[in-house]
Amino acid sequence: MNRSVIIAVLAGLASAFPAHAQQQVAKTFNMPVHIQASIGLSDCQNNPGPYITLDGATSLGGLTVELIFRNNVKGTHTYIAEDKEDVVVVPAGGSLVLPKQPVLGGVGGNPFIWIQLLDASGNELSGEIYLGRCVQGLVNVDASLPAEVAAVADFSALDCSNNPGPYIYVEGNMAFKGINARFIFRNNDNPVGGPHEAIRYADVVVIPAGFTLQFPKQPVLGGVGGNPLIYALFEQGDGTPIGKEVLLGRCVQLQPGN
């Protein structure tokens, strides 16, 4: 069952973190998303074109931060105790609602209609998807694609002497580069051109550029005793690693004042 994502719209990645946060990790990557949207139609014979509405939801692939606690560095001759704890910061299957948006076609009545998904810079994220002809009714949009995001996580520590392990706090946010949907209206059904072809385009925003999800502060309890070495690893919702482990330092280095 999908879980709703609590969202906050922020201006870019700027965010005020607590003064005691001692380490920050940033990653830019492609998160898989799944877009399901319905298409509404009216005035198919309208001149200069029909009215179309798009609404639906975008399902997110999810993001997890794995914290790794070790009592020593790998490659030494000393026994290494290790504990791993996952923090789900963006639930897999969490959804963003697409607001209902009107689109006006512009090649005369009853055109052939396609849709293509682009990032905010106009780069193609999908091929052209044929929706149908206006008077026939259009198929729904059902597309999986990568969405470029930038995630920032802050880490801080409390009680490094705790047994069986320290408490580490994680918080941060994730911003989208943006996704747009481009409607393509043609007066014939050949997408590569035809006699006297007329083409018009109309873009709507699916996810605004800079749209940001903020993940709340969460505690994580390590399990290898006081003051371990702490590493962070970003993972997709399916467990696929995003880059490599990042050494945050020993627990005491993440405490206030250090």
C-alpha positions in Angstrom: 0.0 0.0 0.0 1.4 3.4 -1.0 2.2 5.8 1.8 1.8 9.5 1.4 4.9 11.6 1.5 4.8 14.7 3.7 6.1 17.4 1.5 7.3 21.0 2.0 7.9 23.2 -0.9 11.2 25.1 -0.4 13.2 27.4 -2.6 15.9 25.2 -4.0 18.1 23.2 -1.6 18.5 26.0 0.9 17.4 24.8 4.4 18.4 25.8 7.9 19.9 22.9 9.8 20.6 22.8 13.5 23.9 24.3 14.6 25.1 21.1 16.2 24.9 19.1 12.9 28.6 18.1 12.4 28.5 16.3 9.0 26.6 16.7 5.8 26.4 14.4 2.8 25.0 15.4 -0.6 24.1 13.1 -3.6 22.7 13.8 -7.0 21.1 10.7 -8.7 18.2 9.5 -10.8 15.3 8.2 -8.8 12.8 5.9 -10.6 9.3 7.3 -10.7 6.1 6.0 -12.1 3.6 8.5 -13.6 -0.1 7.5 -13.9 -2.4 10.2 -15.2 -5.8 10.5 -16.8 -6.7 12.7 -19.8 -9.9 14.6 -20.0 -11.3 16.0 -23.3 -13.7 18.7 -24.4 -14.5 20.7 -27.6 -12.7 18.3 -30.0 -14.0 20.3 -32.9 -12.9 23.6 -31.4 -10.9 26.1 -33.4 -7.9 26.5 -32.9 -7.9 23.2 -31.0 -9.5 21.0 -28.3 -9.3 21.5 -24.5 -7.5 18.7 -22.6 -6.9 18.2 -18.9 -4.2 16.1 -17.2 -4.4 14.9 -13.6 -3.0 11.9 -11.7 -0.1 11.0 -9.4 3.6 10.3 -9.5 4.8 7.3 -7.4 8.4 7.6 -6.1 11.1 4.9 -6.0 12.1 5.8 -2.5 15.3 6.7 -0.7 17.1 5.1 2.3 20.1 6.2 4.3 22.1 3.2 5.7 24.2 4.0 8.7 27.1 1.6 9.3 28.8 1.4 12.7 32.2 -0.2 13.0 34.5 -0.4 16.0 37.6 -0.3 13.8 38.8 0.3 10.2 38.6 -2.5 7.6 42.0 -3.8 6.6 43.5 -3.7 10.1 44.4 -6.8 12.1 41.9 -5.9 14.8 38.5 -7.6 15.1 35.8 -5.5 13.6 32.3 -5.4 15.0 29.8 -4.0 12.6 26.1 -2.9 12.8 23.9 -1.5 10.0 20.7 0.5 10.5 18.5 1.8 7.7 16.6 5.1 7.8 13.8 5.4 5.3 13.7 9.1 4.4 11.5 8.8 1.3 9.1 5.8 1.4 9.1 3.7 -1.8 5.7 4.1 -3.4 5.1 7.4 -1.7 3.1 9.6 -4.1 2.9 13.2 -5.3 -0.4 14.4 -6.6 -0.5 16.0 -10.1 -2.8 19.0 -10.0 -5.5 19.1 -12.7 -4.2 21.3 -15.5 -5.9 22.4 -18.8 -4.1 22.3 -22.2 -5.3 24.0 -25.4 -4.4 22.3 -28.6 -3.8 24.5 -31.7 -4.0 22.6 -35.0 -7.8 22.7 -35.5 -10.4 20.2 -34.5 -9.9 16.5 -33.8 -6.1 16.3 -34.0 -3.9 13.3 -33.3 -2.3 13.6 -29.9 1.0 12.4 -28.3 2.6 13.1 -25.0 6.3 13.2 -24.1 8.0 13.6 -20.7 10.9 16.0 -20.4 13.1 17.3 -17.6 13.0 21.0 -16.7 15.8 21.7 -19.2 13.9 20.1 -22.1 15.9 16.8 -22.2 13.8 13.8 -23.1 12.9 11.4 -20.3 10.6 9.3 -22.5 9.8 8.8 -26.2 6.6 10.1 -27.7 3.5 8.2 -26.4 0.6 8.1 -28.7 -2.7 8.9 -26.8 -5.1 8.8 -29.7 -7.4 11.1 -31.6 -9.5 13.6 -29.7 -13.0 12.4 -30.7 -12.0 8.7 -30.0 -11.0 9.4 -26.4 -7.4 9.2 -25.2 -5.6 6.4 -23.4 -4.3 7.1 -19.9 -0.6 7.9 -19.3 1.3 5.1 -17.6 5.0 5.6 -17.8 8.2 4.8 -15.7 11.2 7.1 -16.0 14.2 8.5 -14.1 13.8 11.8 -12.2 17.0 13.6 -11.4 17.1 14.6 -7.7 19.6 16.1 -5.3 19.5 14.8 -1.7 21.2 16.4 1.3 21.4 14.6 4.7 22.8 16.0 8.0 24.1 13.8 10.8 24.6 14.6 14.4 25.3 12.5 17.5 24.0 12.1 21.1 25.4 10.0 23.9 28.4 8.3 22.3 29.1 6.4 25.5 25.7 4.6 25.4 25.6 0.8 25.5 24.9 -1.0 23.2 25.6 1.9 20.9 25.2 5.7 20.2 22.2 7.6 19.0 22.7 9.3 15.6 20.2 11.8 14.2 19.5 12.1 10.5 17.6 14.9 8.7 17.7 16.6 5.4 15.8 17.1 2.1 15.6 16.0 -1.5 15.0 18.4 -4.5 13.8 17.5 -8.0 15.3 18.9 -11.2 11.7 18.9 -12.5 9.5 16.9 -14.9 7.3 18.4 -17.6 4.7 16.8 -19.9 4.6 18.0 -23.5 1.4 17.5 -25.5 2.0 17.2 -29.2 -0.9 17.9 -31.6 -0.6 16.9 -35.3 -3.1 17.0 -38.1 -2.0 13.5 -39.3 -1.0 10.3 -37.6 2.6 10.1 -38.8 4.9 11.3 -36.1 7.9 11.6 -38.5 6.1 14.0 -40.9 3.5 13.9 -43.6 2.0 16.1 -46.4 1.1 19.6 -45.1 1.7 18.5 -41.6 0.8 21.0 -38.8 2.3 20.5 -35.4 1.7 22.4 -32.1 3.1 21.8 -28.7 1.8 22.6 -25.2 3.8 21.9 -22.0 2.4 21.4 -18.4 4.4 20.9 -15.2 4.3 17.5 -13.6 6.9 18.1 -10.9 8.2 21.7 -10.6 12.0 22.3 -10.8 13.3 22.8 -7.3 10.3 21.1 -5.7 11.6 19.7 -2.4 10.7 17.0 0.0 12.0 17.5 3.5 12.6 14.4 5.6 12.2 14.9 9.4 14.8 14.4 12.0 15.0 10.7 13.0 17.1 8.9 15.7 19.1 5.8 14.9 20.6 3.5 17.6 23.9 1.9 16.7 24.9 -1.5 18.2 28.7 -1.8 18.5 29.4 0.1 21.7 30.4 3.7 22.4 32.2 5.9 20.0 32.3 3.7 16.8 33.4 4.8 13.3 30.2 5.8 11.5 29.6 5.6 7.7 26.6 6.6 5.6 25.4 4.9 2.4 22.5 6.3 0.3 20.3 3.6 -1.4 17.4 3.5 -3.7 14.2 2.2 -2.4 15.0 -1.3 -3.8 18.3 -1.3 -1.9 20.5 -0.4 -4.9 23.5 1.6 -3.6 23.9 5.3 -4.7 27.7 5.8 -4.9 29.9 4.5 -2.1 30.0 4.7 1.7 31.0 8.0 3.2 32.9 8.1 6.4 31.3 10.6 8.8 33.9 10.1 11.5 33.8 8.7 15.1 30.7 9.4 17.1 32.3 12.0 19.3 33.2 14.0 16.2 29.5 14.4 15.5 28.5 15.7 18.9 27.8 19.4 19.6 30.8 21.6 19.9 33.1 19.3 17.9 
